[in-house]
Amino acid sequence: MKILLDEMFAGLKEYFEILGYNVVTVHEVGLKGVKDYEIVEYAKIHELLLITQDAKPAELAEITGIKCILVTKAMIVKVVDEKIRQLFL
């Protein structure tokens, strides 16, 4: 699986790579600061899974059939809550 990390997740590249994913960031492909639709279009052309925390590119990906994971604050809280309960309660 090839992944495109949006700006806020660029620092996670090595983590995904160590898990065996082929990863590029928007910074690396010259998309830093561009319009959301340009990021989605790049993901489409290069058959990449877009990972973002920004709702707009996630929505654009959804309506154009592009693979995308929208990482929400609720998702993060659920993961942390699960770990707290598992380790400390």
MIBADO-765853 format. One line per field, with one value per residue: x, y, z of N, C-alpha, C in turn; residue number from 1. Coordinates in pm, whole numbers. Example, Ala and Ser with C-alpha at 12.3 -4.5 7.8 and 13.67 -1.06 7.14 Angstrom:
BEGIN
n_u <- c(1319	1285)
n_v <- c(-569	-225)
n_w <- c(780	708)
ca_u <- c(1230	1367)
ca_v <- c(-450	-106)
ca_w <- c(780	714)
c_u <- c(1320	1290)
c_v <- c(-330	3)
c_w <- c(780	787)
nr <- c(1	2)
This chain:
BEGIN
n_u <- c(85	59	118	11	101	-56	22	20	90	343	566	528	617	848	759	544	688	858	674	637	517	502	579	505	532	335	509	744	668	621	382	322	124	-54	-371	-646	-775	-574	-398	-560	-603	-341	-305	-491	-393	-151	-230	-253	-308	-456	-376	-505	-583	-752	-1069	-1171	-1004	-1048	-1322	-1335	-1188	-1358	-1589	-1483	-1396	-1147	-904	-893	-806	-946	-822	-954	-1008	-1165	-1108	-843	-873	-1025	-840	-640	-792	-858	-602	-538	-734	-662	-401	-398	-634)
n_v <- c(-118	217	532	867	1123	1389	1736	1771	1523	1456	1399	1140	967	788	605	474	367	185	-3	-116	20	206	532	874	1225	1528	1739	1636	1585	1829	1960	2121	2355	2386	2392	2204	2028	1974	1811	1588	1517	1449	1223	1058	1030	899	676	662	620	860	1020	1222	1500	1690	1794	1884	1794	1523	1499	1576	1367	1155	1212	1187	931	855	682	736	828	987	1126	1178	1387	1253	985	969	1017	792	583	650	641	369	257	367	245	-22	-34	94	79)
n_w <- c(0	-88	56	106	306	461	540	829	924	840	999	1073	886	894	1083	957	745	873	934	694	483	177	161	102	157	153	148	35	-229	-337	-269	-55	107	-107	-286	-155	-335	-515	-377	-338	-605	-679	-517	-638	-906	-858	-726	-439	-87	97	395	636	854	802	720	470	240	284	244	-27	-136	-76	-233	-483	-500	-402	-209	135	467	730	1005	1304	1595	1775	1711	1796	2070	2143	2100	2287	2523	2527	2566	2820	2980	2942	3047	3299	3447)
ca_u <- c(0	132	50	44	73	-81	122	23	139	473	657	499	664	935	679	474	788	905	566	640	444	571	519	555	461	304	630	838	621	600	242	304	53	-138	-515	-682	-808	-449	-348	-648	-574	-212	-331	-564	-304	-46	-295	-208	-403	-433	-403	-516	-666	-828	-1196	-1199	-951	-1113	-1452	-1308	-1149	-1478	-1680	-1416	-1362	-1005	-884	-854	-838	-956	-789	-1026	-973	-1239	-1032	-725	-920	-1064	-719	-577	-880	-840	-473	-550	-812	-586	-279	-403	-761)
ca_v <- c(0	343	631	1010	1188	1533	1815	1752	1390	1433	1344	997	890	677	505	393	293	70	-102	-175	99	298	657	1005	1334	1638	1821	1572	1587	1967	2000	2197	2480	2394	2373	2068	1943	1934	1698	1475	1480	1381	1089	982	1000	809	563	668	636	989	1026	1363	1539	1801	1741	1919	1697	1393	1505	1575	1230	1071	1234	1148	790	837	621	836	810	1112	1102	1278	1396	1146	862	976	1002	652	501	682	588	223	230	400	138	-145	-31	155	61)
ca_w <- c(0	-95	138	99	434	454	612	975	957	776	1097	1095	770	934	1156	857	668	952	927	561	383	88	207	63	223	62	139	-57	-368	-378	-252	69	92	-227	-267	-114	-449	-579	-299	-371	-744	-677	-462	-741	-1018	-815	-657	-301	22	162	539	670	968	747	668	331	143	307	175	-171	-169	-69	-346	-608	-494	-366	-78	232	608	805	1146	1383	1736	1841	1691	1883	2209	2163	2111	2415	2627	2529	2629	2963	3044	2933	3127	3430	3518)
c_u <- c(89	49	102	3	55	15	132	78	275	572	635	553	747	859	604	572	837	800	552	566	539	504	588	473	432	425	724	796	582	458	217	235	-35	-285	-544	-709	-682	-387	-429	-621	-441	-229	-399	-470	-202	-97	-245	-326	-366	-469	-395	-597	-757	-954	-1215	-1135	-1012	-1249	-1434	-1268	-1271	-1566	-1616	-1367	-1215	-996	-830	-892	-834	-933	-853	-976	-1045	-1167	-912	-765	-958	-943	-652	-661	-863	-708	-476	-621	-735	-468	-297	-534	-794)
c_v <- c(123	451	771	1073	1337	1603	1784	1616	1358	1366	1196	907	768	567	414	309	170	-41	-162	-99	184	434	777	1109	1443	1730	1767	1582	1727	2018	2080	2330	2493	2375	2226	1977	1896	1814	1573	1426	1404	1238	1001	938	893	689	550	677	766	978	1171	1382	1655	1748	1768	1822	1558	1389	1503	1435	1138	1089	1199	1005	761	775	727	793	947	1078	1214	1280	1286	1012	857	953	857	562	524	626	437	186	258	288	7	-147	12	136	-87)
c_w <- c(0	-25	107	231	412	550	761	1017	896	871	1126	984	812	1006	1060	776	744	957	786	452	300	110	144	139	122	45	32	-203	-414	-363	-123	37	-31	-191	-236	-233	-522	-508	-333	-513	-753	-625	-566	-853	-981	-733	-513	-205	92	310	580	797	928	677	519	230	160	236	23	-217	-172	-193	-481	-607	-463	-227	19	372	673	952	1227	1527	1815	1827	1785	2028	2236	2180	2245	2531	2640	2598	2778	3036	3048	3032	3272	3508	3534)
nr <- c(1	2	3	4	5	6	7	8	9	10	11	12	13	14	15	16	17	18	19	20	21	22	23	24	25	26	27	28	29	30	31	32	33	34	35	36	37	38	39	40	41	42	43	44	45	46	47	48	49	50	51	52	53	54	55	56	57	58	59	60	61	62	63	64	65	66	67	68	69	70	71	72	73	74	75	76	77	78	79	80	81	82	83	84	85	86	87	88	89)
